[in-house]
Amino acid sequence: MGHMSEDRTRERVSRTAWWPKWEQELSEYIKACERFQKENRNHEKKYGLLQHIEEPKHLWETINMDWVTGLVLGGK
């Protein structure tokens, strides 16, 4: 079974409990929870810096290439 997000946990606790500084304490508890850290980490790889490319004024003025590496060689 998965682990709830921090927002969902906060919403659920707010329906049934209250104490001084509860939001701060809940946030600290969640950040210290090993299971939460493992199950709710960002699975996407970070992207590089995206830069705007001006529209070329002439054919072949700008060439864009994507490099794909680390592929396994095929059988035939």
C-alpha positions in Angstrom: 0.0 0.0 0.0 1.3 3.5 -0.9 2.0 6.3 1.5 -0.2 9.5 1.4 1.3 12.8 0.2 2.2 15.5 2.7 -0.8 17.6 1.6 -3.2 14.6 2.0 -1.8 13.7 5.4 -2.2 17.4 6.5 -5.8 17.5 5.3 -6.7 14.2 7.0 -5.1 15.2 10.4 -6.9 18.6 10.3 -10.2 16.9 10.2 -9.7 15.0 13.5 -7.0 16.8 15.5 -5.6 20.1 16.6 -2.8 21.3 18.9 -0.5 24.3 19.0 2.0 24.3 16.1 0.5 21.1 14.7 1.3 22.0 11.1 4.9 22.6 11.8 5.2 19.4 13.9 3.5 17.3 11.3 5.7 18.7 8.5 8.8 17.8 10.6 7.4 14.4 11.4 6.8 13.7 7.7 10.2 14.9 6.6 11.8 12.5 9.2 9.6 9.5 8.1 11.9 7.1 6.2 9.0 5.4 4.5 7.6 8.7 3.2 11.0 9.7 1.9 11.4 6.4 0.0 7.9 6.2 -1.5 7.3 9.8 -2.3 10.6 10.8 -3.9 10.5 12.3 -7.4 11.0 9.5 -9.9 11.8 11.8 -12.8 15.3 12.7 -13.7 16.1 16.3 -13.5 16.2 18.1 -16.8 19.1 20.3 -18.1 18.8 24.0 -18.6 16.2 24.7 -21.3 17.0 27.6 -23.6 14.8 29.3 -26.1 15.9 28.9 -29.7 15.1 31.8 -32.0 13.2 30.9 -35.1 15.8 30.6 -37.9 15.7 33.1 -40.7 17.4 30.8 -43.3 17.3 27.1 -44.0 20.0 25.1 -42.0 20.8 28.2 -39.9 20.1 26.2 -36.7 20.5 22.5 -36.3 19.3 20.7 -33.1 20.5 17.2 -32.2 19.5 14.8 -29.4 22.2 12.4 -28.3 21.1 8.9 -27.3 23.8 6.8 -25.6 24.1 3.6 -23.6 21.8 1.5 -25.8 22.3 -2.3 -25.9 23.4 -3.7 -29.2 20.7 -5.7 -31.1 21.0 -9.4 -31.9 21.1 -9.2 -35.7 
